[in-house]
């Protein structure tokens, strides 16, 4: 079996957005047309919150 190298802690944090720290209080969704919150409200969220909420595909340009 091949000897595998361990990933250091800094590289491990960067995998799949782990290094991104979000100190904002992210309001719950869902976001989209006909849902409790609008697409404009989703666009106004900080980028770190956008990956943590439920959003309709209609909020993304095609």
N, C-alpha and C positions, 0 to 999 in steps of 0.2 A: 504494500500500500504506500502511496506517495505521502511524503511528509508535508502537511499543510501549515502555512503560516497563519498566525492569529492576526485578526484585524485590530489595529489599535483603537482606543476609545474614541478619538476624534473622528476617525473615518467611519466608525460604527454609527456615530450620531448623525452623520450626514446621509446615511442610507434611508431612503423613503421619507425624507423630511424630518428626521429625528432631531436635527440640530436647530430647527426653527422653534424659537421660543415665542409664545403668544401670551402677553400679559393683559390682553384686552378681554373684557367680558363679552363673549360672543352670544348674541341673542339667538334663540332657537328658531328654526324655520317652521314649516317649509316656505320656500320662496318661489314665486311664479305667478302667472296669470290665473286668477280665480282662487288663489291660495291666500292664507292669512297675511303674508307679506309680499310686496311687489318685487319685480326684477330690479327696479331702481334702488330699493333698499338693499338688495344683494350686492349691487355694484358699489354701494357706499361702504360696504364692510371692509375692514382691513384685510390684506391678502392672507394673513395667517388664519383668519376666521372662515374664509371662503371654502377651505378644505374640510371644515368641521360641521357644516350645516347641510341640510337637504335642500336641493334646488332643482327646479324643473329644467328640462333640456330647452324649453322655450326661452329661457333667459340668456342663452348663448347665441351669438350671431351665426348665421349659416352661410 
